[in-house]
Amino acid sequence: MSKTIVRIDQMSDGGINPETDITEDVLWTLHFDNDGGIRILGRNQMLMYLTSGTSPIKNVHSFKKWDIKTTQGNEIRTWVIVYDDHTHVQLINKDFYSLIANGHRNKEESVDLEKQEPEELDDINERGAVSKAIRQVQEEALAEKQQPITSSDEREKVDSFRDQVREDSKFQEFRDLIREDARPNPDAKGYDDKR
């Protein structure tokens, strides 16, 4: 769809979508410039291209063609797009067509990026050097995380000290004293009721 869309016809009686072989209630025929041919799209395909073409990305809930008659008798076609967040926009033909073309272009680019190797992505990405530096720092941080903080000699000293503290009877006496102090006083009768 790198060609320019010059007209979109809505087939309200529906038909069989040639790309999916599914019968749909409404189909849209896209006409391209310079005898570029036609393409028939179903509702889901139109929604997908409109969503992809919207910037910043918003999910398109629905869209509708409006034919407006002016008081002078002229007829103007506009397209209304309703997004999932209940906002809407009304576009003239030219803007609606460019939105669909932009959505198609974005879909093609995302498919192309999925097929490429990670090294090739760095060259294409506008922030290739920055992305590469970020990835390198993240890999270094991960490598540092995997290395133990304490050496094996320090680990042995810590373990022996921990065992010594556990075996020390003075520590056990101290723990018993704290436990005894935390118990409620048997002579306490509670707070006085001053009401």
C-alpha positions in Angstrom: 0.0 0.0 0.0 2.9 2.4 -0.8 0.6 3.9 -3.4 -1.7 6.8 -2.5 -5.3 6.1 -1.8 -7.6 8.3 -3.9 -11.0 6.9 -3.0 -12.7 4.4 -0.6 -16.0 2.9 -1.4 -18.1 1.3 1.3 -19.9 -1.8 0.2 -22.8 -1.9 2.6 -24.3 -5.1 1.3 -21.0 -6.9 2.2 -19.6 -9.9 0.5 -16.7 -12.3 0.6 -13.4 -10.8 1.7 -10.9 -12.0 -0.9 -8.0 -12.1 1.5 -9.6 -14.1 4.2 -12.4 -15.9 2.2 -14.9 -14.9 5.0 -18.3 -13.4 4.4 -18.5 -10.0 6.0 -21.4 -7.6 6.5 -19.5 -4.5 5.2 -16.4 -4.3 3.0 -14.4 -1.3 1.9 -12.8 -1.0 -1.5 -9.6 1.1 -1.6 -8.8 2.7 -5.0 -5.2 3.8 -5.6 -3.7 6.5 -7.9 -2.2 5.9 -11.4 -4.2 2.7 -12.0 -2.7 1.1 -8.9 -5.6 -1.2 -8.7 -8.0 -1.8 -5.9 -7.9 -3.6 -2.6 -10.8 -4.9 -0.6 -10.6 -4.8 3.2 -12.8 -6.0 5.9 -13.7 -4.4 9.2 -10.9 -6.0 11.3 -8.3 -5.0 8.7 -9.5 -1.4 8.6 -9.5 -1.2 12.4 -6.0 -2.7 12.5 -4.6 -0.1 10.0 -6.4 2.8 11.7 -5.0 1.7 15.1 -1.5 1.3 13.7 -1.7 4.7 12.0 -2.8 6.7 15.0 -0.1 8.5 16.9 0.2 8.3 19.8 -1.1 4.8 19.6 -4.8 4.4 20.6 -7.0 1.4 19.9 -9.8 2.2 17.5 -13.2 1.0 18.7 -15.1 1.9 15.5 -15.3 4.2 12.5 -18.0 5.4 10.3 -18.5 7.2 7.0 -20.6 10.4 7.1 -22.0 12.0 4.0 -23.0 15.6 4.9 -25.2 17.8 2.7 -24.6 21.5 3.1 -27.4 24.1 2.9 -26.1 25.0 -0.7 -26.7 21.4 -1.8 -23.0 20.3 -1.8 -22.1 16.9 -0.4 -19.0 16.4 1.9 -17.8 13.0 3.1 -16.1 12.8 6.4 -15.0 9.8 8.5 -15.5 9.6 12.3 -13.2 7.4 14.3 -14.1 6.5 17.9 -11.3 5.2 20.2 -11.5 2.8 23.1 -11.0 5.7 25.6 -14.3 7.2 24.2 -12.6 10.1 22.4 -13.3 10.6 18.8 -12.0 12.5 15.8 -13.7 13.6 12.5 -11.4 13.5 9.5 -11.8 14.6 5.9 -11.1 12.0 3.2 -7.5 13.0 2.6 -6.6 12.7 6.3 -8.5 9.4 6.7 -6.7 7.9 3.7 -3.3 9.0 5.0 -4.1 7.5 8.4 -4.8 4.1 6.7 -1.7 4.3 4.6 0.4 5.3 7.6 -1.0 2.3 9.6 -0.2 0.0 6.7 3.4 1.4 6.6 3.8 0.9 10.4 2.5 -2.7 10.2 5.0 -3.5 7.4 7.9 -1.9 9.3 7.0 -3.9 12.5 6.9 -7.1 10.5 10.3 -6.3 8.9 11.8 -5.5 12.3 10.6 -8.9 13.7 12.3 -10.7 10.8 15.7 -9.0 11.3 18.6 -10.1 13.5 19.3 -8.0 16.6 22.6 -6.7 15.2 20.7 -5.3 12.2 18.2 -3.6 14.4 20.9 -1.5 16.0 21.9 -0.1 12.5 18.3 0.8 11.6 17.2 2.2 15.0 17.7 5.9 15.3 19.1 5.5 18.7 21.3 2.5 17.7 24.4 3.7 19.7 22.4 4.6 22.7 20.4 1.3 22.7 23.7 -0.6 22.3 25.2 1.2 25.3 22.2 0.5 27.4 22.2 -3.1 26.5 25.9 -3.4 27.3 25.5 -1.8 30.8 22.5 -4.1 31.5 24.6 -7.1 30.6 27.5 -5.9 32.8 25.1 -5.4 35.7 23.7 -8.9 35.3 27.2 -10.3 35.3 28.1 -8.4 38.5 24.9 -9.7 40.1 25.9 -13.3 39.5 29.3 -12.9 41.2 29.1 -13.3 45.0 29.7 -10.2 47.1 31.8 -12.0 49.7 34.8 -14.1 48.9 35.0 -17.7 50.0 37.4 -16.8 52.9 35.0 -14.1 54.1 32.1 -16.5 53.7 33.8 -19.1 56.0 34.5 -16.4 58.7 30.9 -15.2 58.6 29.6 -18.8 58.9 31.9 -19.6 61.8 30.9 -16.4 63.6 27.2 -17.2 63.1 27.7 -20.7 64.5 29.6 -19.3 67.5 26.8 -16.9 68.3 24.3 -19.6 68.2 26.3 -21.8 70.6 27.2 -19.0 73.0 25.2 -19.5 76.2 25.3 -15.8 77.2 23.4 -15.0 74.0 20.8 -17.6 74.9 20.5 -16.0 78.4 20.1 -12.6 76.8 17.4 -13.9 74.5 15.5 -15.5 77.4 15.7 -12.2 79.3 14.1 -10.3 76.4 11.5 -12.9 76.0 10.6 -12.7 79.7 10.5 -8.9 79.6 8.1 -9.0 76.7 5.5 -11.1 78.6 2.6 -9.2 80.2 2.9 -8.4 83.9 0.9 -10.9 85.9 -0.1 -8.3 88.5 -1.4 -5.8 86.0 -5.1 -5.2 86.1 -5.4 -3.1 82.9 -6.2 0.5 82.5 -8.5 2.2 84.9 -11.9 3.1 83.5 -12.3 6.8 84.1 -15.7 7.3 82.7 
